[in-house]
Amino acid sequence: MAVVLRLPGPDDVADLIEALHTAADAVEERAPELAAARRTLADSFGDELDRLPQPSGS
């Protein structure tokens, strides 16, 4: 499955990744499978963000 997210900038993606990790931490004890799924999703976003070309001049 593919998802297209249109966000104003990379900082917004970083916020989304952080929120997924926070959400995973919040359910770790009562729903470890859900926590793992959230971490996997966050890691996938992070990996894809790392694959984007760096802006020139940075």
C-alpha positions in Angstrom: 0.0 0.0 0.0 1.2 3.5 -0.7 0.3 6.7 1.1 1.0 10.3 -0.1 1.5 12.9 2.6 1.7 16.5 1.7 3.3 18.4 4.5 4.8 21.9 4.5 8.3 20.7 5.3 10.6 18.1 6.8 10.1 19.4 10.3 6.5 18.4 10.0 7.5 14.8 9.1 9.9 14.8 12.1 7.0 15.9 14.3 4.9 13.0 12.9 7.6 10.5 13.6 8.1 11.8 17.1 4.3 11.6 17.7 4.2 8.0 16.5 7.1 7.1 18.9 5.3 8.8 21.8 2.0 7.0 20.9 4.0 3.7 20.9 5.4 4.4 24.3 2.0 5.2 25.6 0.6 1.7 24.7 3.7 -0.4 25.1 2.5 -2.3 28.3 -1.1 -2.9 27.3 -0.7 -3.4 23.6 2.8 -4.3 22.6 1.8 -5.3 19.0 0.3 -1.9 18.4 3.3 -0.2 19.9 5.6 -2.2 17.5 3.4 -1.3 14.5 3.6 2.4 15.4 7.4 2.2 15.7 7.6 0.3 12.4 5.5 3.0 10.7 7.7 5.8 12.3 10.9 4.0 11.2 9.5 3.7 7.6 8.7 7.4 7.5 12.2 8.1 8.8 13.9 5.8 6.3 12.0 7.4 3.4 12.8 10.9 4.6 16.5 10.0 4.7 16.2 8.9 1.1 15.1 12.3 -0.1 17.7 14.5 -1.8 19.2 17.1 0.4 18.4 20.7 -0.5 21.2 22.5 -2.2 23.2 24.9 0.0 23.0 22.8 3.1 
